[in-house]
Amino acid sequence: MKVIKTAHEHEEAWQRLIVLIDENPVEGSAKADELELLALLIESYEVKHYPIDPPDPIEAIKFRMEQQGLKQKDLTPYFGSASKVSEVFNGTRKLSINMIRRLHEGLGISANVLIRA
């Protein structure tokens, strides 16, 4: 096993990972350890070569709303008023530090994502 440095090595690692997953190795076995190590090596390569930008703050809020079945009016406690919710969603108002704090604490949205607003 070695650090994955090329696209070819990445593909080979994926093929081996699929074989190991199909074998469903017993936890603590050599094959289970190999599977775990391969997953870490693949993740490390992909983070470096295929970075994913964090989501837009408003899209992150909308996504969480969808997950929790919330409507815009349900966000009033986090924004302070219904008009502020609309203004933020329409792009005429930025998220304030207090809004970010409340959204983070109340809805569990990463503060780092929200700060990008």
C-alpha positions as CSV (number, residue, x, y, z in Angstrom):
1,M,0.0,0.0,0.0
2,K,1.2,3.5,-0.8
3,V,0.0,7.0,-1.3
4,I,-2.1,7.4,-4.4
5,K,-0.4,9.9,-6.7
6,T,-1.9,9.4,-10.2
7,A,-5.3,8.9,-11.7
8,H,-4.3,5.4,-12.7
9,E,-3.4,4.5,-9.1
10,H,-6.7,6.0,-8.0
11,E,-8.6,3.8,-10.4
12,E,-6.7,0.7,-9.3
13,A,-7.4,1.6,-5.7
14,W,-11.1,2.0,-6.4
15,Q,-11.2,-1.4,-8.1
16,R,-9.5,-3.1,-5.2
17,L,-11.9,-1.3,-2.8
18,I,-14.9,-2.6,-4.6
19,V,-13.6,-6.2,-4.4
20,L,-13.0,-5.8,-0.7
21,I,-16.4,-4.4,-0.1
22,D,-18.0,-7.3,-2.0
23,E,-16.1,-9.7,0.2
24,N,-17.5,-8.1,3.3
25,P,-14.5,-8.8,5.5
26,V,-14.8,-9.4,9.2
27,E,-13.9,-6.4,11.3
28,G,-10.4,-6.6,12.6
29,S,-9.2,-8.9,9.8
30,A,-6.4,-8.0,7.5
31,K,-8.8,-7.4,4.6
32,A,-10.9,-5.1,6.8
33,D,-7.8,-3.1,7.7
34,E,-6.9,-3.0,4.0
35,L,-10.4,-1.8,3.1
36,E,-10.2,1.0,5.7
37,L,-6.7,2.1,4.6
38,L,-7.7,2.1,0.9
39,A,-10.7,4.2,1.7
40,L,-8.5,6.7,3.6
41,L,-5.9,6.8,0.7
42,I,-8.7,7.3,-1.9
43,E,-10.3,10.1,0.2
44,S,-7.0,11.9,0.6
45,Y,-6.4,11.8,-3.2
46,E,-9.9,13.0,-4.0
47,V,-9.8,15.8,-1.5
48,K,-6.6,17.1,-3.1
49,H,-7.6,16.5,-6.8
50,Y,-11.3,17.0,-6.7
51,P,-12.1,19.6,-4.1
52,I,-15.7,20.5,-3.4
53,D,-16.5,24.1,-2.8
54,P,-18.7,24.8,0.3
55,P,-22.3,25.5,-0.5
56,D,-23.8,28.9,-0.9
57,P,-25.1,30.0,2.5
58,I,-28.7,30.6,1.3
59,E,-28.7,27.3,-0.5
60,A,-27.5,25.6,2.7
61,I,-30.4,27.2,4.6
62,K,-32.9,26.1,2.0
63,F,-31.5,22.6,2.0
64,R,-31.9,22.4,5.8
65,M,-35.4,23.8,5.5
66,E,-36.2,21.0,3.0
67,Q,-34.7,18.4,5.3
68,Q,-36.7,19.5,8.2
69,G,-39.9,20.4,6.4
70,L,-39.7,24.1,7.3
71,K,-41.3,27.0,5.6
72,Q,-39.9,30.5,5.3
73,K,-42.1,31.7,8.2
74,D,-40.5,29.0,10.5
75,L,-37.2,30.9,10.2
76,T,-38.4,34.0,11.8
77,P,-36.9,33.2,15.2
78,Y,-33.5,32.8,13.6
79,F,-33.7,36.1,11.5
80,G,-35.7,38.3,13.9
81,S,-38.6,39.0,11.6
82,A,-40.4,37.7,8.5
83,S,-39.3,40.7,6.5
84,K,-35.6,39.9,7.3
85,V,-36.1,36.3,6.2
86,S,-37.5,37.6,2.8
87,E,-34.7,40.2,2.5
88,V,-32.0,37.6,3.1
89,F,-33.5,35.2,0.6
90,N,-34.0,37.9,-2.0
91,G,-30.3,39.0,-1.6
92,T,-31.1,42.5,-0.3
93,R,-29.8,41.8,3.2
94,K,-26.7,40.0,4.4
95,L,-26.8,37.5,7.3
96,S,-25.8,39.2,10.5
97,I,-23.6,37.6,13.1
98,N,-26.6,37.1,15.3
99,M,-28.5,35.4,12.5
100,I,-25.5,33.2,11.8
101,R,-25.2,32.2,15.4
102,R,-28.9,31.4,15.7
103,L,-29.0,29.4,12.5
104,H,-25.9,27.5,13.5
105,E,-27.2,26.7,17.0
106,G,-30.9,26.2,16.0
107,L,-30.6,24.4,12.7
108,G,-27.0,22.9,13.0
109,I,-25.8,24.6,9.8
110,S,-22.0,25.1,9.8
111,A,-21.0,28.6,10.8
112,N,-18.2,28.4,8.2
113,V,-20.8,27.9,5.5
114,L,-23.0,30.7,6.8
115,I,-20.2,33.2,7.1
116,R,-19.6,33.1,3.3
117,A,-22.8,35.2,2.9
